[in-house]
Amino acid sequence: MTDWHDAANSDMMQVFGAPQALLVRGSGCSVWDSEGTEYLDFLGGIAVNALGHAHPAMVDAITRQAAELIHVSNYFVTPPQLELAARLKRLTGAGERGRVYFSNSGAEANEAAFKLARLNNSGGTRTRILALTGSFHGRTMGALAMTGKPSIQTPFAPLPTGVTHIDATIEALEAALDDTVAALIVEPIQGESGVVELPDGYLVRARELTERHGALLLLDEVQTGAGRTGSWFAFQRAGIVPDALTLAKGIGGGFPIGALVTFGAASDLFTPGTHGSTFSGNPLGTATANAVLREIEDAGLVENARVRGEQLREIVLGIGSPLITEVRGKGLLLGIGLAEPVAADLVRTALAAGLILNAPNPNTIRLAPPLIVGDDELRHFDERFRAALAALETGTPNEGTP
């Protein structure tokens, strides 16, 4: 059999870097590689695997729906599609005027949001979209134009125009938002920048200013939505109502699906023929997302994310390592600040200790475990993270899991 390293190098597009292992199965909060090594997954597919791996609710939903109906064109609707749209309207509080457009990913949801912003241009005077420096909204061209990371934008210039990036401060927002702005798009927590929260009061002020100037407030909750931060959606903690919300990742629990949810008058901007996708809202994807969101709700996993997130924060800070400077974020989306730029090395030693972590930048470790995480998983995390830190501090490689 061909070595998997060679196969990955020779057959796959080299856009993700060298793979760390060949994973072959998963269960709960763990995955196993081709050598039989078990890893505790505290990345969760980058905040995707809300129910962990091989959860019975997902397996049953996929099996049942695949045996009934997988795909139809959007000349028709299906029961799972209607059920999911109604569920998202209820959970987000979009209300009677709310509407849902289904996509296949977070980037596609943000592309739809970009187009929605362009439609908010009554009189032709609102020609600008505001986004934040350090933001990440996806790698397709419109989403990339809104992403505030020049390092990943530059190779693809010229990007769609009309986007202005501002610092994530209330002062910068007040200076930039005027009647020429069609929309402001923000993430309540910037996951890809190292789990960086917005300043206190930012969303409230953003809502005030966008309403005053007729701009849309677009919230990217691709990473923070579906209970990840200890509330169904992070914006709900601020007590505001956006004009549109983009979702993906956790709502499908690992099945590719995204959504744009509109509120109020923003629901009238798209009209027949202005947007679409072949696989939008397919029965298999929407049935799976219904099962995931139903399980999150019925099993109390939003509250579990809040409680376990606080416990996880205490565990990390309780280690007392001089390398750890802070823990940022909410619920089960946490960023561990490091005193030195050794995050990539810590990810490596953690993997050797049987723990999957992520380094969004050299000074941050990101944690986004499944929402089902419990006492045993937290105990194993503590053991393995301590072992990884010790190996990094002593320069001694780990040998297998503890």
KANORWO-V437941 format. One record per helix or strand of 3 or more residues. SS is the DSSP state (H for helix, E for strand). FROM is the first residue (numbers start at 1). TO is the last residue. Records with the same first field share a line. If there is no record, write none. Layout:
BEGIN
SS->FROM-TO, FROM-TO
END
This chain:
BEGIN
H->4-11, 44-47, 56-66, 79-92, 106-119, 122-124, 141-146, 150-156, 170-176, 202-213, 234-238, 249-251, 264-268, 283-298, 301-318, 343-352, 375-394
E->23-28, 30-33, 38-41, 99-103, 128-132, 163-166, 181-186, 216-220, 244-247, 258-262, 324-330, 333-338, 358-361, 364-367
END
